[in-house]
Amino acid sequence: MAISKRAAQKFDGEKLKLRKLNLLEVRKQYQIEITNGFATLGKLSDDKDINRTWKNIKENIKTSAKESLSLHKLKQHKLWSDEECSHFLDQRKHAKMQWVQDPSQSNVDNLNTVRREAHRYFRNKKKAYLQAKIEEL
């Protein structure tokens, strides 16, 4: 469920602020923009190319969402991250998948151990990077 929700919030790497839909005025504005967009597309429905029509619908929804919901700011790339970090991330992901497939006590213990090691490594790596930056100044 969480994976599908994340995928639904993204348009070409852009993440929308879906919580804004809880506000009545934002929701109404979004509905009006979508309705207006479909009304415009309805006039173009004589087009025989169905792929082009679907593409127009997708673009209409994306544009309306961007205008009424706005976008989250993307996080900056972690400059201290390296291949060893990727290794720890992969290891943690693998341990989690093992636990999901078989939630035995040994897999729980393994997942917790891998999480602690990864957290410790990331914390130390970030700390060393920040100290190096301070020394540069």
Secondary structure as UniProt FT lines:
FT   HELIX           2..9
FT   STRAND          10..11
FT   TURN            12..13
FT   STRAND          14..16
FT   HELIX           18..22
FT   HELIX           24..43
FT   TURN            44..46
FT   HELIX           50..69
FT   TURN            79..80
FT   HELIX           83..101
FT   HELIX           105..136
//
